[in-house]
Amino acid sequence: MSTSPAIHLDERDRLAVVTFDQPNSRANTLGQAVLGELEALLAQLQQQSDLQGLVLRSGKPGMFIAGADLRELGAAKHDPELTRKLGQRGLDIIAGFEKLPYPTVAAIDGACMGGGLELALGFDYRLASNHPKTELGLPETKIGLIPGWGGTQRLPRVIGPNLAAEMITSGDGVKAERARQLGLVWDVVPVEKLLDEAIALLRWASSDGGWKAARQRKQQPIGLTEEQVSFAYAVARGLVLSKTGGHYPAPLAALEAIYKGCNLPLDEGLKVEGEHFAPLVGSPVSKALIGVFFQTQRLAKDTGSSDPSVQPRPVRQVGVVGAGIMGAGIAGAHVRRGVPAVMLDSVPAALEKGIATISKNLLGRVEIGRMTPAEAASSLAMLSTSMTTQALADRDVVIEAIVENEEAKVKLYGELEKLLSPEAILASNTSTISITRMAQSLKAPERFAGMHFFNPVDRMQLVEVIRGEKTSEQTVVTLVALARRISKTPIVVKDCPGFLVNRILFPYMNEAMLLLEEGVPPRTLDKAATAFGMPMGPVTLQDVVGLDTSLYAGRVVNTAFADRAVPTRILDELVAAGRLGQKSGAGFYSYAKGTRGADDPALEPILAKVRRPGKGELSIEEIQDRLFLPMLTEATRVLTDGIVREPGDVDMGLLLGIGFPAFRGGILRWADTLGIGRVLDKLAKYESLGVRFQPTEMLRKMAAEGKGFYPA
């Protein structure tokens, strides 16, 4: 009967079937226009006295409701009263469905997330399809918020406060069968029978009448004792703090709302939720995380070229040269996603080790439930090995992952170019060597590019696709499409020393070595970085990467940017002493059996040899400024040089490549949060230390214009 663009109402034998199908969109979202339609629907339903039940379903296969419209929420962040009104509007609509004088069923097929699940929780029953995309969750904490339409109050009343706290604070969804086990859905049924089963459930509920008592119970306090609430809250809070380090306010606010509201009537619990929701909207952490969310969406759609007519070449099978840590990781990433790969190495033992590494990674995924044994076996069957380059002749893309030596790489390219088909793409996994320079040895430089994976490949999401001066657009878009096909996030980078991530990382690493030579203890440096939010400190990172690897890679970048790189001696001394980091059992820390990096007295004499004058004892904030401000100035140079296309590429590269803290949104969004004027004040304090602390023209101009890297 309804002619509204998104919400359609049909009647079937005195039952209302409401279909949500947002036009011109792959997803159903609960924006203000849709909320208006739902209000009109409720008004219409309230005028009909002959109905005996209602089903809400989606008109999009594999997509129920993705959640609220984040852009609208972002527009309201500067107006607390508008935020409150938007929240109340959703609450009133859900309460309206709860008050209908007959049973209601949400027939969930596909993603039911955020506000979509909150709406479904207002229904008496939830029925899920067995579609592989069916998943239910409240992911708001992942964007620095908490559920604001009753999720922190209704979910605990449906599955219990402890399970609800786990779902809400993690932000992770649950698949249909797990939702059934939790009691979140009534049952899981075949997709094609979902509507029929929902109608049958309504018929049963109408005759049984138990829905009235269940609805009444949902309005009441849960009834835990004070001791039960205090104990559960303390345990949950401890777990959250252990995972977040206290950097993320939203999970803690969610716990407060859950455990303060669970023993109150629902109406009062919803007020508690609102009190904890409002302060998070527009907060720096939420703003940063929402920024990351939108940048992730942007990258997921980025083809790598501004020319939409450029299409990627089909890639049926790939070759990987080198069976070491990186080569095995790259080959494994392809076969795991169904792309046949041949792994080549001249050393039989290396191939055996590479196969073992890939097998171990696949079995690890089976153990944690990410793959079935059959899927792991199928992936391994797509892997072949060879000791001769002839095996690469039929490959569409060949990725070189041999030793980081330019002469060896160029020699290999000469051999491969004679074998490969005229359309095949050759890519290098180099982390430092110029793509443009190596391409000069090739007859077809347009089909050569960098494809820089990060270690460990099976866990690191980022791939830098490096465009040399003569790399063609089609080569770039083909490698971008291939990276996305194997579930990586590609970022296109113009060729330069260090490319994107390492170019910005090396000033941080260089400054850490300077601070060590000035007398800052290694443990103090690491603690300052982790307090900022980094997953590990720069000293530990050096040990993990390998001090020899870091030394040689650093020389490439530091030579290229000699005006702002300060030579240090500590890595040379440690490498000369055979202290290469974790792999040798000692670096800056000792890795004797059973330890994960213990302070080592043997380091002090080596540090004493390279000691230089310092500025005395530094505060944690001063250490953090010294570490991160040179990264920021280098990031502005990357933008000025056109190495990437926009600020989001810089921030996402650092988030995905080195674990820069997501709650800060990236180095550039961190600067925006501080304010560019304050950044200049900080730089002024250290400007005498050298070019790396001198404001770039970009920073000066933004400060003068009152702008940031991102639109306000």
Sequence and secondary structure as in RCSB ss.txt:
>XXXX:A:sequence
MSTSPAIHLDERDRLAVVTFDQPNSRANTLGQAVLGELEALLAQLQQQSDLQGLVLRSGKPGMFIAGADLRELGA
AKHDPELTRKLGQRGLDIIAGFEKLPYPTVAAIDGACMGGGLELALGFDYRLASNHPKTELGLPETKIGLIPGWG
GTQRLPRVIGPNLAAEMITSGDGVKAERARQLGLVWDVVPVEKLLDEAIALLRWASSDGGWKAARQRKQQPIGLT
EEQVSFAYAVARGLVLSKTGGHYPAPLAALEAIYKGCNLPLDEGLKVEGEHFAPLVGSPVSKALIGVFFQTQRLA
KDTGSSDPSVQPRPVRQVGVVGAGIMGAGIAGAHVRRGVPAVMLDSVPAALEKGIATISKNLLGRVEIGRMTPAE
AASSLAMLSTSMTTQALADRDVVIEAIVENEEAKVKLYGELEKLLSPEAILASNTSTISITRMAQSLKAPERFAG
MHFFNPVDRMQLVEVIRGEKTSEQTVVTLVALARRISKTPIVVKDCPGFLVNRILFPYMNEAMLLLEEGVPPRTL
DKAATAFGMPMGPVTLQDVVGLDTSLYAGRVVNTAFADRAVPTRILDELVAAGRLGQKSGAGFYSYAKGTRGADD
PALEPILAKVRRPGKGELSIEEIQDRLFLPMLTEATRVLTDGIVREPGDVDMGLLLGIGFPAFRGGILRWADTLG
IGRVLDKLAKYESLGVRFQPTEMLRKMAAEGKGFYPA
>XXXX:A:secstr
    SSEEEEEETTEEEEEE  TT SS EE HHHHHHHHHHHHHHHT  S  EEEEEESBTTEEE EE HHHHHH
TTT HHHHHHHHHHHHHHHHHHHTSSS EEEEE SEEETHHHHHHHTSSEEEEE  TT EEE GGGGGT    SS
HHHHHHHHH HHHHHHHHHH   EEHHHHHHHTSSSEEE GGGHHHHHHHHHHHHHHH HHHHHHHHHTS     
HHHHHHHHHHHHHHHHHHHTT  HHHHHHHHHHHHHTTS HHHHHHHHHHHHGGGTT HHHHHHHHHHHHHHHHH
H  S S TT        EEEE  SHHHHHHHHHHHHTT  EEEE S HHHHHHHHHHHHHHHHHHHHTTSS HHH
HHHHHHTEEEESSGGGGTT SEEEE   S HHHHHHHHHHHHHHS TT EEEE  SSS HHHHHTT S GGGEEE
EEE SSTTT  EEEEEE TT  HHHHHHHHHHHHHTT EEEEEE  TTTTHHHHHHHHHHHHHHHHHTT  HHHH
HHHHHHHT SS HHHHHHHH HHHHHHHHHHHHHHTTTT     HHHHHHHTT  BGGGTBSSSB  TT SSB  
TTHHHHHHHT     SS  HHHHHHHHHHHHHHHHHHHHHTTSSSSHHHHHHHHHHHH   GGGTSHHHHHHHH 
HHHHHHHHHHHGGG GGGS  HHHHHHHHHT  SS  
